Each structure stands twice: as C-alpha cells, then as structure tokens.
Amino acid sequence: MNIEQAAQSSGNRNHSLQKIAAASLKGEARGFKKFLPFLGPAFIAAVAYIDPGNYATNISAGSQYGYTLLWVILASNLMAVLIQTMSAKLGIATGKNLPEVCRDHFSKPTSFFLWIQAELVVMATDLAEFIGASLGLYLIFKIPMVMAALIAAAGSFMILEIQRRGIRPLEAIITGMIFVVVIAFGVQVFFAQPDAGQILSGLLTPKFDGVDSVLLSAGMLGATVMPHAIYLHSGLTQKRIIGKTETERKKIFHFEVVDVVIAMIIAGGINASMLIVAAALFNKAGIKVEDLDVAFYQFDHLLGSFAAILFGVGLLLAGLSSSTVGTMSGDIIMQGFIRRRIPIYLRRCITMIPPLTIILLGINPTKALVMSQVVLSFGIAFALVPLIVFTSNKKIMKSLVNRKITTIFAWLIATLIIALNLFLLCQTIFG
C-alpha cells in the first residue's frame, strides 16, 4: 500500500467513525454500540501506565513489603483517572492539545523551555520502554541484549507503520497488546494463589513500612502518573470526533469519561497484579527482588517456565506498545510547543540512541529503568500545573470548564504528586 492509498484508507475509516459518532450524539445508537466510536484514546494513553518502569517498581514493592503498598496503586490510579479525564476534556473543548494551548498562552521562551523538558521526559520514557522490550526478548529467547535491542527496534518500527495507516488500526493493536498483558498477569495471579484478605487490607489501609517504603511509593507514583500521557491524551481527542455545539462537546466528553474509566481500571488491575504476584511469591519466600531478570528466574524457579515466559511476554509487549506511545507523544509535543515536526521514523531513531548506548555499555537495565523514573518525576509538574490552570479557565473551556470541586481535588493531587517527586529527587541525588 503506497502513501496515497494509506491516506485514502485512513480517511474512509475516519469518515465511518464520524458517521457512527454522529448517530451516538443524536441518540440514535443504543447499548454498548453508542460508546464504540469514543473508545480508544484512553487505551493508548493507558499504555504509559503499564510500561516497564511499573514492572520494576511494583515487583520491588511486592517483594520487599508484601501487600502493604497496594493502596498506593489504588490511589495513584484514582489520581490518573482525574488527570487523564482533564487532558481528554481539554482536547475536546479547545480542539487543541496541551502543548498548543501552552504555546498560545505562554511566552516563546517559556514554551521553548517546556518543549525541552518535555523532550527529555519522552527520552527517559523511551529509555524505560525500549530497555524493557529488549529485556523481555533476552529473557524469553536467551539471545544477547544487543541483538534483542535490534529486534525490539524492528518491532517498534512495525507498529509505527501501522500508525501511519490510521489511528483505529493502531488502537486495535495497542488494545490487543494490553489484553495479552492482562491475560499474562491474570494467569500468574492464579498460579501464585495470593491471600485475598491481605489483598483487601493492602488496598484499603494506607500505611508505610519505614522511610524506604515512602521512597519506593514515590517511585511507584512516578511510574504511574506519566507526563507524556498528559500531553498525548489531549492530542488524541482534539480532532478525533469534533463537536459542533457546546451540547455535542459535553456529550463527547461524557463518552470519553467512560473510555478513561475502563482503560484506567485495566491499567490499575495490571499494576496491582504485578505487586500481588510479587508479594504472594517473593515476599512470602523471603526473597527480595530488585532486578527484572532476577524476577524472571524466580518465576521459573517457583512456578515453572510457563509463568516465567508469561512474565517475559508481558514485559516485551508493554515495552513495544509503550515505545510507540512515547514516539507519538514526542511528535505532539514538538508540533505543539514550537510548531515543528520531524519525520516520525527519524524521531524513533533518535530516541533509540540512549537505550542502545546503555545496552552496549552493559549497564544494569533495571537500574537504568529506575533512573528514568527520576527524570519522569521531574517533568510531572510542568505538564500537570498548566493542565489544571487551563481546564479551570472558563474562557478557554467554556461549558466544559472544571467544576470547583474538581479543581480543588486536582490541586490537592498536584501538590501531593509534586511533593512526593521532590522527595524522590532529593533522596536519589543526596541519598
């Protein structure tokens, strides 16, 4: 299929999507069918919440503290629902993504600074995702990390080619990958036979177990609330289905809320299952696991090769899908902040350089994943604060402006996230 044919095919699919969406907005569609045109953006954004960085922090938390920090995953997931809902709402209300709105309301130097830090965030994200995919291949097939990295690179280019053919095929592929990860961890939870009472207690009883658990909780939060997902979600909704009136935009937003809730429940379930499996297996056996390759071999030892391969497959697919999302985010960020674009394949090549360098130098992959989370934590405030400011502005949002209670909760969440991440940065830098 050549470029013209691909564009025409994508255009035909988009026209069909708009037609079904129009029927939903008019109330002509019934049942689950009325939600279908609006499902997808949140699933792509949700990939950022189950990337390999989450594997590293959740497995470590479960092995060290058992079920104690499960409530952190629940809390961070509830925060993510509000944050991603606001991001989606900004795109629907303005027809612009968050970087574009920043460029419209901030000075050129400020927009340039925001672009630079956002690009660093995307590079840190890609570091975690690319290394995770390479590590998954290495663990499953026992091939050298360098060769695994090259195969992972080829896989990410294949997914980008699917993206070039239209957003709906990409949404289908990403959603399929997410459900494979769901199945993988669902089977592992079944094999691990966790304690239901301790799961419930861990979810509903907020507590820490020493200073180190606070530091790890900050890392878990940093691995969950992702700056590039905030930028991306507004870009996915800005022109996907366009409301012609305020009433239509409100209806579109209500449908997108359903999309966000479903996607975040799935992402939260995956994160929780990572910690639960680690608690039921490693913590119960007195095994402290901080490296993902160690986790793989312990799965093999405690549950058998099938469970270990499921872990590797989940890591591989999470890395590949997340790397695609990171590349999409980078494209939106550059276009929005400075009105420039580079070919998406060139961007993919550039963002591969740091992780390939780390792999070639033989640096511990899990330590590199943890350090990437530190960079991500630095970028959260620069995405979250403008999002709250803009979505609370009636001139910008019109009928979709935040309710007062929404704004209050958003600022409380932002304050908590920023404080925890400052704590994480200080502990990492100064020990």
C-alpha positions as CSV (number, residue, x, y, z in Angstrom):
1,M,0.0,0.0,0.0
2,N,1.5,3.4,-1.0
3,I,1.2,6.6,0.9
4,E,-1.8,7.9,-1.1
5,Q,-3.7,4.6,-0.7
6,A,-2.9,4.6,3.0
7,A,-4.2,8.1,3.4
8,Q,-7.4,7.3,1.5
9,S,-8.0,4.2,3.5
10,S,-7.4,6.1,6.8
11,G,-9.8,8.8,5.5
12,N,-12.5,6.3,4.8
13,R,-12.2,4.8,8.2
14,N,-12.4,8.2,9.8
15,H,-15.5,9.1,7.8
16,S,-17.1,5.9,9.0
17,L,-16.1,6.7,12.6
18,Q,-17.6,10.2,12.4
19,K,-20.9,8.8,10.9
20,I,-21.3,6.3,13.8
21,A,-20.3,9.0,16.3
22,A,-22.9,11.4,14.9
23,A,-25.6,8.7,15.4
24,S,-24.5,8.3,19.1
25,L,-24.6,12.1,19.7
26,K,-28.1,12.2,18.2
27,G,-29.3,9.4,20.5
28,E,-29.9,7.0,17.5
29,A,-27.3,4.4,18.7
30,R,-28.3,2.1,21.6
31,G,-26.5,-0.1,24.1
32,F,-22.7,-0.5,24.0
33,K,-22.6,0.4,20.3
34,K,-23.1,4.1,21.2
35,F,-19.8,4.1,23.1
36,L,-17.7,2.4,20.4
37,P,-16.7,5.5,18.4
38,F,-15.4,7.1,21.5
39,L,-13.4,4.2,22.9
40,G,-9.7,4.1,22.1
41,P,-7.8,7.3,23.1
42,A,-7.6,6.4,26.8
43,F,-6.4,2.9,25.9
44,I,-3.4,4.4,24.1
45,A,-2.7,6.8,26.9
46,A,-3.1,4.0,29.5
47,V,-0.2,2.1,27.9
48,A,2.0,4.7,29.6
49,Y,0.7,3.4,33.0
50,I,1.9,-0.2,32.4
51,D,5.3,0.4,31.0
52,P,8.4,-1.5,32.1
53,G,9.1,1.2,34.7
54,N,6.0,0.0,36.5
55,Y,7.2,-3.6,36.4
56,A,10.4,-2.6,38.2
57,T,8.7,-0.6,41.0
58,N,5.7,-2.9,41.5
59,I,7.8,-6.1,41.6
60,S,10.2,-4.4,44.0
61,A,7.4,-3.2,46.2
62,G,5.7,-6.5,46.4
63,S,8.8,-8.5,47.1
64,Q,10.0,-6.1,49.9
65,Y,6.8,-5.1,51.6
66,G,4.2,-7.7,50.6
67,Y,0.7,-6.3,50.1
68,T,1.4,-3.2,52.2
69,L,1.8,-0.7,49.3
70,L,-1.2,-1.9,47.3
71,W,-3.1,1.2,48.4
72,V,-0.5,3.3,46.6
73,I,-1.5,1.7,43.3
74,L,-5.2,2.3,44.0
75,A,-4.6,5.9,45.0
76,S,-2.4,6.7,42.0
77,N,-4.9,5.1,39.7
78,L,-7.7,7.2,41.0
79,M,-5.5,10.3,40.5
80,A,-4.8,9.1,37.0
81,V,-8.5,8.9,36.2
82,L,-9.0,12.6,37.1
83,I,-5.8,13.7,35.3
84,Q,-6.5,11.9,32.1
85,T,-10.1,13.0,32.1
86,M,-9.0,16.6,32.3
87,S,-6.5,16.1,29.5
88,A,-9.1,14.5,27.2
89,K,-11.5,17.3,28.1
90,L,-9.0,20.0,27.1
91,G,-8.7,18.5,23.6
92,I,-12.5,18.2,23.2
93,A,-13.2,21.7,24.4
94,T,-10.5,23.6,22.6
95,G,-9.7,21.4,19.5
96,K,-6.1,21.8,20.6
97,N,-3.6,19.7,22.5
98,L,-2.0,20.8,25.8
99,P,1.3,21.9,24.2
100,E,-0.6,24.0,21.7
101,V,-2.6,25.7,24.4
102,C,0.6,26.4,26.4
103,R,2.1,28.0,23.3
104,D,-1.0,30.2,22.9
105,H,-0.9,31.5,26.5
106,F,2.8,31.4,27.5
107,S,5.8,33.4,26.1
108,K,8.1,32.0,23.5
109,P,11.0,31.4,26.0
110,T,8.6,29.6,28.4
111,S,7.2,27.4,25.6
112,F,10.7,26.6,24.4
113,F,11.7,25.6,28.0
114,L,8.6,23.4,28.3
115,W,9.4,21.8,25.0
116,I,13.0,20.9,26.0
117,Q,12.0,19.4,29.4
118,A,9.1,17.5,27.7
119,E,11.5,16.1,25.1
120,L,13.8,14.9,28.0
121,V,10.8,13.3,29.6
122,V,10.0,11.5,26.4
123,M,13.6,10.3,26.1
124,A,13.5,9.0,29.6
125,T,10.2,7.3,28.9
126,D,11.6,5.7,25.8
127,L,14.7,4.5,27.7
128,A,12.5,2.5,30.1
129,E,10.3,1.2,27.3
130,F,13.0,0.2,24.9
131,I,15.1,-1.5,27.5
132,G,12.0,-3.3,28.8
133,A,11.2,-4.7,25.4
134,S,14.8,-5.7,24.8
135,L,15.0,-7.4,28.2
136,G,11.8,-9.3,27.5
137,L,13.3,-10.7,24.3
138,Y,16.5,-11.5,26.1
139,L,14.8,-13.4,28.9
140,I,12.3,-15.3,26.7
141,F,14.7,-16.4,23.9
142,K,18.1,-16.2,25.7
143,I,19.6,-14.0,22.9
144,P,22.2,-11.4,23.6
145,M,20.9,-8.0,24.8
146,V,22.4,-6.2,21.8
147,M,20.6,-8.5,19.3
148,A,17.4,-8.3,21.4
149,A,17.6,-4.5,21.2
150,L,17.9,-4.5,17.4
151,I,14.9,-6.9,17.2
152,A,12.9,-4.6,19.6
153,A,13.8,-1.7,17.3
154,A,12.4,-3.5,14.3
155,G,9.2,-4.3,16.2
156,S,8.7,-0.7,17.2
157,F,9.1,0.4,13.5
158,M,6.4,-2.1,12.5
159,I,4.0,-0.6,15.0
160,L,4.8,2.8,13.7
161,E,3.9,1.6,10.2
162,I,0.5,0.5,11.5
163,Q,0.1,4.0,12.9
164,R,0.7,5.5,9.5
165,R,-2.3,3.6,8.2
166,G,-4.7,5.2,10.6
167,I,-5.5,5.7,14.3
168,R,-8.1,2.9,14.5
169,P,-5.8,0.1,13.5
170,L,-3.2,1.4,15.9
171,E,-5.9,1.5,18.7
172,A,-6.8,-2.1,17.9
173,I,-3.2,-3.3,18.0
174,I,-2.4,-1.4,21.3
175,T,-5.6,-2.7,22.9
176,G,-4.8,-6.2,21.8
177,M,-1.3,-6.0,23.4
178,I,-2.9,-4.6,26.7
179,F,-5.2,-7.6,26.9
180,V,-2.4,-10.1,26.3
181,V,-0.6,-8.4,29.3
182,V,-3.9,-8.7,31.3
183,I,-4.1,-12.4,30.5
184,A,-0.4,-13.0,31.3
185,F,-0.7,-11.5,34.8
186,G,-4.2,-13.0,35.4
187,V,-2.7,-16.4,34.9
188,Q,0.3,-15.6,37.2
189,V,-2.1,-14.4,39.9
190,F,-4.0,-17.7,39.6
191,F,-0.8,-19.7,39.9
192,A,0.5,-17.6,42.8
193,Q,-2.6,-18.1,44.9
194,P,-2.4,-14.8,46.9
195,D,-4.2,-14.2,50.2
196,A,-7.5,-12.4,49.5
197,G,-7.7,-10.9,53.0
198,Q,-4.2,-9.4,52.8
199,I,-5.0,-8.0,49.3
200,L,-8.1,-6.3,50.7
201,S,-6.2,-5.0,53.7
202,G,-3.4,-3.7,51.5
203,L,-5.8,-1.9,49.2
204,L,-7.9,-0.2,51.9
205,T,-5.3,0.5,54.6
206,P,-2.9,3.4,53.8
207,K,0.4,2.9,55.6
208,F,4.2,2.7,55.2
209,D,6.9,0.5,56.5
210,G,9.8,2.8,57.1
211,V,11.4,5.6,55.1
212,D,12.5,3.2,52.3
213,S,8.8,2.3,51.6
214,V,8.0,6.0,51.3
215,L,10.8,6.4,48.7
216,L,9.5,3.4,46.8
217,S,5.9,4.7,47.0
218,A,7.1,7.9,45.4
219,G,8.8,5.8,42.7
220,M,5.6,3.9,42.1
221,L,3.7,7.1,41.8
222,G,6.3,8.5,39.4
223,A,6.0,5.3,37.3
224,T,2.2,5.6,37.2
225,V,1.4,9.3,36.6
226,M,3.3,9.9,33.3
227,P,3.8,13.5,31.9
228,H,3.9,12.4,28.3
229,A,0.5,10.7,28.7
230,I,-1.0,14.0,29.9
231,Y,0.3,15.7,26.7
232,L,-0.7,12.8,24.5
233,H,-4.3,12.3,25.6
234,S,-5.3,15.9,24.7
235,G,-3.8,15.3,21.3
236,L,-5.8,12.1,20.8
237,T,-9.1,13.8,21.5
238,Q,-8.7,17.2,19.9
239,K,-9.9,16.4,16.4
240,R,-10.9,12.7,16.7
241,I,-14.6,13.5,16.9
242,I,-15.4,17.2,16.7
243,G,-18.5,18.6,18.4
244,K,-20.2,21.4,16.5
245,T,-22.0,22.8,19.5
246,E,-21.4,23.0,23.3
247,T,-24.1,20.3,23.8
248,E,-22.3,17.9,21.5
249,R,-18.9,18.6,23.1
250,K,-20.5,17.8,26.5
251,K,-21.8,14.5,25.2
252,I,-18.4,13.6,23.6
253,F,-16.8,14.3,26.9
254,H,-19.2,12.1,28.8
255,F,-18.5,9.3,26.4
256,E,-14.7,9.9,26.8
257,V,-15.1,9.6,30.6
258,V,-16.3,6.0,30.1
259,D,-13.2,5.4,27.9
260,V,-10.9,6.7,30.6
261,V,-12.5,4.8,33.4
262,I,-12.4,1.5,31.5
263,A,-8.8,2.0,30.4
264,M,-7.6,3.0,33.9
265,I,-9.4,0.1,35.6
266,I,-7.5,-2.2,33.3
267,A,-4.2,-0.4,33.8
268,G,-4.7,-0.4,37.6
269,G,-5.6,-4.1,37.6
270,I,-2.3,-4.9,35.8
271,N,-0.2,-2.8,38.2
272,A,-2.0,-4.3,41.2
273,S,-1.5,-7.9,39.9
274,M,2.3,-7.2,39.5
275,L,2.6,-6.3,43.1
276,I,0.2,-9.1,44.3
277,V,2.2,-11.8,42.4
278,A,5.5,-10.5,43.8
279,A,4.0,-10.4,47.4
280,A,2.5,-13.9,47.1
281,L,5.7,-15.5,45.7
282,F,8.8,-13.5,46.6
283,N,7.9,-11.8,49.9
284,K,6.3,-15.0,51.2
285,A,9.5,-16.9,50.4
286,G,11.7,-14.1,51.9
287,I,13.2,-13.2,48.5
288,K,13.9,-9.5,47.8
289,V,13.8,-8.9,44.1
290,E,15.0,-5.6,42.6
291,D,16.0,-6.7,39.1
292,L,13.6,-7.8,36.4
293,D,15.9,-10.6,35.2
294,V,16.0,-12.0,38.8
295,A,12.2,-11.8,38.9
296,F,12.1,-13.9,35.7
297,Y,14.3,-16.6,37.0
298,Q,12.5,-16.7,40.3
299,F,9.2,-17.1,38.5
300,D,10.8,-20.0,36.7
301,H,12.1,-21.5,40.0
302,L,8.8,-21.0,42.0
303,L,6.1,-21.5,39.3
304,G,7.8,-23.1,36.3
305,S,8.9,-22.0,32.9
306,F,5.4,-21.2,31.6
307,A,4.9,-18.5,34.3
308,A,8.3,-17.1,33.6
309,I,7.6,-16.8,29.9
310,L,4.3,-15.1,30.6
311,F,6.2,-12.5,32.6
312,G,8.7,-12.0,29.7
313,V,5.9,-11.7,27.1
314,G,4.1,-9.1,29.2
315,L,7.4,-7.2,29.6
316,L,8.1,-7.3,25.9
317,L,4.6,-6.2,24.8
318,A,4.4,-3.5,27.4
319,G,7.8,-2.2,26.2
320,L,6.9,-2.2,22.5
321,S,3.4,-0.6,22.9
322,S,4.8,2.0,25.3
323,S,7.6,2.9,23.0
324,T,5.1,3.7,20.2
325,V,3.1,5.9,22.6
326,G,6.2,7.7,23.6
327,T,7.0,8.4,19.9
328,M,3.5,9.7,19.3
329,S,3.8,11.9,22.4
330,G,7.1,13.4,21.2
331,D,5.5,14.3,17.8
332,I,2.6,16.1,19.6
333,I,5.0,17.9,22.0
334,M,7.3,19.3,19.3
335,Q,4.4,20.3,17.0
336,G,2.5,21.9,19.9
337,F,5.3,23.9,21.7
338,I,7.4,25.1,18.7
339,R,5.3,24.3,15.6
340,R,8.0,22.0,14.2
341,R,7.8,18.4,13.1
342,I,10.4,15.8,12.2
343,P,9.7,12.5,10.4
344,I,8.3,10.1,12.9
345,Y,10.9,7.4,11.9
346,L,13.7,9.8,12.4
347,R,12.3,10.6,15.9
348,R,12.2,6.9,16.6
349,C,15.9,6.5,15.6
350,I,17.0,9.5,17.7
351,T,15.2,8.3,20.8
352,M,16.7,4.8,20.4
353,I,20.3,6.1,20.9
354,P,20.3,6.4,24.7
355,P,18.9,2.9,25.5
356,L,21.1,1.3,22.8
357,T,24.1,3.1,24.4
358,I,23.2,1.8,27.8
359,I,22.8,-1.7,26.5
360,L,26.1,-1.6,24.6
361,L,27.9,-0.3,27.8
362,G,26.4,-3.2,29.8
363,I,24.7,-1.0,32.4
364,N,22.2,-2.8,34.6
365,P,18.8,-2.5,32.8
366,T,16.7,-2.3,36.0
367,K,18.9,0.4,37.5
368,A,18.5,2.4,34.2
369,L,14.7,1.9,34.4
370,V,14.7,3.3,38.0
371,M,16.8,6.3,37.0
372,S,14.4,7.0,34.1
373,Q,11.6,7.3,36.6
374,V,13.5,10.1,38.4
375,V,13.6,12.1,35.2
376,L,9.9,11.4,34.6
377,S,9.1,12.6,38.1
378,F,10.8,15.9,37.3
379,G,8.5,16.5,34.4
380,I,5.2,15.9,36.1
381,A,4.7,19.4,37.5
382,F,5.4,21.0,34.1
383,A,2.5,19.1,32.5
384,L,0.1,18.9,35.4
385,V,0.1,22.5,36.6
386,P,-0.7,24.0,33.1
387,L,-3.4,21.4,32.6
388,I,-5.2,22.4,35.8
389,V,-4.8,26.1,35.1
390,F,-6.2,25.8,31.6
391,T,-9.1,23.4,32.4
392,S,-10.2,25.7,35.2
393,N,-10.3,28.7,32.8
394,K,-13.9,29.3,31.6
395,K,-12.7,31.5,28.6
396,I,-10.7,28.5,27.4
397,M,-13.0,25.6,28.3
398,K,-16.5,27.3,28.1
399,S,-19.1,24.8,29.2
400,L,-16.5,22.1,29.9
401,V,-14.7,24.2,32.5
402,N,-13.8,22.3,35.7
403,R,-16.3,22.3,38.5
404,K,-14.9,24.0,41.6
405,I,-14.7,20.6,43.5
406,T,-12.8,19.2,40.5
407,T,-10.2,22.0,40.6
408,I,-9.8,21.6,44.3
409,F,-9.1,17.9,44.1
410,A,-6.8,18.5,41.1
411,W,-4.7,21.0,43.0
412,L,-4.5,18.6,46.0
413,I,-3.4,15.8,43.8
414,A,-0.8,18.0,42.0
415,T,0.6,19.2,45.4
416,L,0.9,15.6,46.6
417,I,2.5,14.3,43.4
418,I,4.9,17.2,43.2
419,A,5.9,16.9,46.9
420,L,6.4,13.1,46.6
421,N,8.5,13.5,43.5
422,L,10.6,16.3,45.0
423,F,11.2,13.9,47.9
424,L,12.2,11.2,45.4
425,L,14.6,13.5,43.6
426,C,16.3,14.6,46.9
427,Q,16.7,11.1,48.1
428,T,18.1,9.9,44.8
429,I,20.6,12.8,44.4
430,F,21.6,13.3,48.1
431,G,20.9,9.8,49.4
